[in-house]
């Protein structure tokens, strides 16, 4: 390992084969320490309810860490990709269908590569973060329908985030392998995202879940022993008369993770529309998911205030799907990663400000929510 100074500032150079190990190791350490801090392991409040102040602080920290990852990508992504020459950058651009200005010295081309990688990560992170917020609407509905207590919500979200990380990794790994091998899959993703966007745009508000008729509940009751005698139960499994029983909180956990899989079917292809680099796709997904738990307790029932976010997200999905279908023409017109970022931020900003300036009117009381 050695240190080097280049056009991007201070950099760290590792021996071949060590870069990915060191970077992923540090990444995993940050996530582990962050999760332990988020859960209150380092304080005496681990079993306490999450207050609005705590949720705000934790959400701000996770969002800031996600933004700071942009700098890490800018300074170290060349090491992560084992890039040491202009030819390496050219090969990278060809592999991931990236348009880069390859004229000039190695330092100039490396700066262009680092800048584009950082912008692609930031675009993906903001996109995934916004889609995660939409996921919270459904999770809130699930908790309300099953009447989960605050303690159960906190516990389920902890394991839900862990499950989401594992499932997202599998989705991204498989998606990257498929996209790399079969170019035409990007067109399938594009059509699917446009369909999902229009479907989201035209869909009605979610209705309460029938807890007895939910497929997961029916399947669990058919194949396993389920105990629902104690509404305040916080354990996932209990033992009665020397027999193990599954509890309702565990069933809700399964439903939450299945819900994340459903959302990942939209969000993972969407970020592949921003970049095909599996490292950037993975980092943007994970940092968005890690802040999900704190963001849930921050927004709470007030999530309904951001009603227009759904329409903004639907427009983004349609836009990314269209971009996938017309990628070749977009590159010919000079469409770059910065343009992509501006479009995503612009649509999100308009949808959020629209919710704030034009609050939703409650249909029963005819009063504004907020």
Beta strands, then each sheet from edge to edge (+ up, - down):
strand 1: 2-6
strand 2: 9-13
strand 3: 226-227
strand 4: 237-240
strand 5: 243-247
sheet 1: 1+ 2-
sheet 2: 3+ 5+ 4-
end
